[in-house]
Amino acid sequence: MFSKEESKRLTKLFWTSFGKYMGKHQSSLGKNIKWVNYKTGLKDIYFRLKADSKTADISIEIQHKDDGIRELFYDQFLELKTIFTSMVGEWIWEKEVYNQHGQKISRIYIPIEGKVNIYIKDTWKECFEFFEQNIVPLDEFWSEFNEIFKQLEK
């Protein structure tokens, strides 16, 4: 078990190390990008990378407070599901789920298959590769289709 300070230090080191690991990649548009804090350009759509002592996942979270608008964004992703799957892979689709703050969201995600723990450096490589194998194609998908979602936002 780690102290709160040690846990915080290792968490920060994990994400900093991942950022450096991903430095070899530019966005699909050829720009430098902060993969950990990916900016979608839409205020209610987020790409999340999560990791803790038991699991890791990458997700698309649609967090619009208006249920109808959130469902509209989710339905647009559904319209693109075949293309999404061919570009990014098979993910899990949840139309309605509650996040850690009790907010109703829509979520599309993929968890890592395997045991990872951000407090054990020997598992970092597997986690970094998992994130890389999913965020890079997700960026390619988003670069190609984000304008559709920007039009919906208007």
C-alpha positions in Angstrom: 0.0 0.0 0.0 1.2 3.5 -0.9 1.0 6.7 1.0 -1.2 9.4 -0.5 1.9 11.3 -1.6 3.5 8.3 -3.1 0.3 7.4 -4.9 0.0 10.9 -6.3 3.7 10.9 -7.4 3.3 7.5 -9.2 0.1 8.6 -10.9 1.7 11.8 -12.1 4.8 9.9 -13.3 2.6 7.3 -15.1 0.8 10.0 -17.1 4.0 12.1 -17.7 5.7 8.9 -19.0 2.8 8.1 -21.2 2.9 11.6 -22.7 6.6 11.1 -23.5 5.9 7.6 -24.9 3.3 9.2 -27.3 5.7 11.9 -28.4 6.5 9.8 -31.4 3.0 10.4 -32.8 1.5 13.6 -34.2 -2.2 13.9 -34.7 -3.6 12.5 -38.0 -3.6 16.2 -39.2 0.2 16.4 -38.6 0.0 18.5 -35.5 1.6 18.1 -32.1 -1.0 16.9 -29.6 -1.4 16.3 -25.9 -2.8 12.7 -26.0 -3.6 12.6 -22.3 -5.8 15.7 -22.6 -7.1 15.2 -26.1 -9.2 18.2 -27.2 -12.2 17.2 -29.3 -13.2 20.7 -30.1 -16.6 20.1 -28.7 -17.4 21.1 -25.2 -19.6 18.1 -24.4 -17.6 15.3 -26.0 -14.5 14.0 -24.3 -11.9 11.3 -25.0 -10.9 9.9 -21.7 -7.9 7.7 -20.8 -8.3 6.1 -17.4 -6.0 3.9 -15.4 -5.8 2.9 -11.8 -4.6 0.0 -9.7 -6.9 -2.6 -11.3 -7.8 -1.6 -14.8 -7.5 0.9 -17.7 -9.8 2.0 -20.4 -10.2 4.5 -23.2 -13.6 6.1 -23.8 -15.6 8.6 -25.6 -17.9 10.4 -23.1 -20.9 12.5 -24.2 -21.8 14.7 -21.3 -24.4 17.1 -22.5 -26.8 18.0 -19.7 -29.8 18.0 -22.1 -30.8 14.3 -22.6 -32.2 15.0 -26.1 -29.0 16.6 -27.3 -26.8 14.0 -25.7 -28.9 11.3 -27.4 -28.6 13.1 -30.7 -24.8 13.0 -30.4 -24.9 9.3 -29.4 -27.2 8.5 -32.3 -24.8 10.2 -34.7 -22.0 8.0 -33.4 -24.3 5.0 -33.9 -24.9 6.1 -37.6 -21.1 5.9 -37.9 -20.6 2.7 -36.0 -19.7 0.5 -39.0 -17.0 3.0 -40.0 -15.9 3.6 -36.4 -15.5 -0.2 -35.9 -13.6 -0.6 -39.2 -11.2 2.2 -38.2 -11.0 1.9 -34.4 -12.2 -1.6 -33.5 -14.9 -3.2 -31.5 -15.8 -1.0 -28.5 -18.6 -1.2 -25.9 -21.6 1.2 -26.5 -23.6 2.5 -23.6 -26.4 4.9 -24.4 -27.1 5.8 -20.7 -24.7 5.4 -17.8 -23.8 7.5 -14.8 -20.3 8.8 -14.3 -18.4 9.1 -11.0 -20.2 12.5 -10.4 -23.7 11.0 -10.8 -24.2 12.7 -14.2 -26.1 10.8 -16.9 -23.8 10.4 -19.9 -23.4 8.3 -23.0 -20.2 6.3 -23.2 -18.3 4.3 -25.9 -15.3 2.6 -24.5 -12.8 -0.3 -24.5 -11.2 -1.7 -21.4 -7.7 -3.4 -21.5 -7.6 -7.1 -21.6 -5.1 -8.0 -19.0 -3.8 -6.9 -15.6 -2.5 -3.4 -15.3 -1.6 -1.3 -12.3 -0.3 2.3 -12.5 1.5 1.7 -9.2 3.6 -1.2 -10.7 5.9 0.1 -13.4 6.3 -3.3 -15.0 2.7 -3.1 -16.2 3.1 0.4 -17.8 4.3 -0.8 -21.1 1.2 -3.0 -21.7 -1.0 -0.1 -20.7 0.8 2.5 -22.9 0.6 0.1 -25.9 -3.1 -0.4 -25.2 -3.7 3.4 -25.1 -1.6 3.9 -28.2 -3.3 1.2 -30.2 -6.7 2.8 -29.5 -6.1 6.6 -29.3 -4.2 6.9 -32.6 -7.0 5.3 -34.7 -9.6 7.2 -32.6 -7.8 10.4 -33.6 -7.9 9.4 -37.3 -11.7 8.7 -37.0 -12.3 12.0 -35.2 -10.2 14.0 -37.7 -12.3 12.6 -40.5 -15.8 12.9 -38.9 -15.7 15.6 -36.2 -17.3 18.2 -38.5 -20.5 16.2 -38.5 -20.6 16.6 -34.7 -19.7 20.3 -34.8 -22.7 20.8 -37.1 -25.0 19.1 -34.6 -23.6 21.3 -31.8 -24.9 24.4 -33.7 
